């Protein structure tokens, strides 16, 4: 798999990619976030919760897309910190992409990269880093995504899964329900995630009318 990634990423090096080009891609292409992303990021900012994005894609595209979506909330990427991206990030010389960090991040080795990231964070001993938090919310659209945090010590972990295409992947529903604490179906939005975080933080749940009826009832019972 590493060889496959290398062939694909090496082909990009001849295209004179710059950070500005990655930003243009994020602004003009159809990179869709789930509905409710603005409110989710605003809540993350207000609560000063560290956010770690783990992706087997191109990290510079992920960062540029986040910059665009955050600016739509009237804020900036810097105001969203602490935020980190564990992904395939480019190395630039004179603002031009010359290579990618290796080994490449892929679906099968995310745990290795997350563990390395956490160890690096520990060595810096800064209070707002991820390792200093006892509670973790992990979200993913594959059961294997839970392996990312398999080696991370924590007090509590909330596992939220997304089963995007229930019609095609109905055979996976049972295993997803067994693996995740909360399961969002049909390429669903982030309202359920945000409402849960609001309850955990002791806040009044906003946008309750956008929740599925059964989940809204559950949130109301928890609020009481």
N, C-alpha and C positions, 0 to 999 in steps of 0.2 A: 504493500500500500504506500509505503514511503516513496518508492520509485515512481509510482503513478502520480503522486502529488508533485514530486520533483519535476517530472516531465511537463506537467501542466503549468506549474509556477515558472519554470524556466522559459516557457513560451511567452510569458508576460514580460520578461525582462527586455525583450526587443521592441516593446511598444512604447518605451519612454514614459512610463507611468510616473506621475508626480502626485503629491498630496492634494494638489489643486484638482487634478483629474478625478481622484477618488471622491472628492467633495462634489464635483459636477455630476458624477455617476449617482451619488446619493440624492442629489437635488432633482435630477431629471428622469431617473429610471423608476420603475414601479416596484419599489421596496415597501411592502405593506407590513405595518405593525398591527397587532390585534387591537380592536376597539377598546378604549379605556386606557391606552398606553400613556396619554398625557396626564391623566389623574393618578395613575400608578407612579409615574416618575415624580410628580409633584409631591405625593405623599412620602415617597422615599427621600426626597430632598428635605421636606419639613421635619421628618423624624431623624434625619442624618444617619440613615441606615446604609452601611456599605453594600455596594452592588457589584457582583462579579459576573461578567458575561463570559461564558465558555463556548467557543464555536470552532468547528472544524473547517470553517470557511476562511475568508480573507479578513483579518482583523481590522485593517485600515478602512475597509468598506463598512464594517459594523460600526466603527467609531464615527465615521462620517455620517452614517445614517442616524445614529444617536444624536449627534450634534444638530442635525436638521430638525429632528422631532422635538428635541428639548427647546430649541429656539422658537418653535411654534407655541410653546407654553409661556413665552415671554421671559424665559430664563436663558442661561448659557450652560454649556457643557461643564465649565469649571465650577459653576454653582451646584452642579449635581454631585460633586465629589463628596465622600470617597467612592470612586468607581474605578474598576480595573477590567481589562479585557485579556483573557487567556485565549489566544488564537494564533493564527499564522500572520504575524506582523512583519511588514516589510522593513528593510534597512535601506536608508536613503543617503545618497551622496549628492551634494549640490541640488537637493530637493528632488532628485530623480531616483526611482526604485532601482537598486542594484542587486538585491537578493532578499530572500526570506529567511527568518530565523529557523534553524533546524534543532532538533527533529520536529517534523510537522505535527500539528495537532489534528487528530482524526477521531472518529466516533469510538474507536477501540482503545485509545490511549489517553482519554481526557483525565482519568484519575491520576495518572502519572504526572501530567502537567499541573493539575490543581495542587497535588501534594508538594511539588517543587515550588509553586507560587507561595503556598502557605509557609513553607520553611523559610523562604526568602523574606516574607513579611515578618516572621518571628525574629529574624536576625536584626531587623530594623527597630523592633520594639517600640512601635508607635501605637498609641491607644486606640485610634479609630480604625486600625487594620482589621481584616476579617477574622483573623485567628483569635482576637481578643473578645469576640462575641460568643456567648454561650448558646444562643439560639440561631438555628439555620432554617431558612425556607428555601427549598430546592425545587426548581420547576424544570420540566422537560417533556418532550413529546415522544420519548422512547424510554422503555423500562431501563435500558442500559445507562441512561443519563444519571440514574441514582448511584451508579458506581463512582461517579465523580467525587462524591463526598464520603466514600466508603472508609477512607483512612483518616477522616477529619474528626477530632474529638469535639463533642458538644454536649450540652445539657438536654436540649430539646431539638427535634427536627420535624418540620412540617413538609410533607412531600406532596406536591401538586402536579398532576399529570394532565396532558392534553392528548386526547385521542381524536385526531383531526377528521378522519374520514371513516365514520362509523359504518357506513354502507359497505365500503370495501374491506374494512378491517374489523368487522364485528367479532371475528374469531379471537381477536386480541383483547376484547373488553374484560373478560374474566381475569386475565393475567394482569391487566392494568389496574383493575379494582383491587386486586390482592397486593399490588406493589405500592400504590399511591394512597395517601390519606384522603385526598380530594381529586376527583376526576372531572375535567371539563370536556364535554363532547362537542362534536360537529364544528371543529375549527372555531371554538367559542372565544368569547372576549375575556378581558381581564377584570371585569367588575367583581366576580366572585373572589378573586385574589385580593383586590383592593379592600373589599368589605371585610374579609377575614383579618387583614392586617390592621384595619381601623379598629376592629373589636379587640384584637390583641393589645393594641396601643391605648385602649381605653377611650377611644374617640367615638363620637356619634357617626353612624354609618351614613354616608352620603350616596346619592344615586340609587337608593334601594329599589326604586321603581324599575330599574334596568336589570334587576336580578330575576332569574326564573322564580316562579311562584313558590315552589317547594324550598328553594335555597333561601329565599327571602324570609320564609317562615322559620327556617332553621336559624338564621341570623338574629331574628327577633327573639327567639328563645334563648340564644346565647347572651344577647344584650341584657336580658333580664337577670 
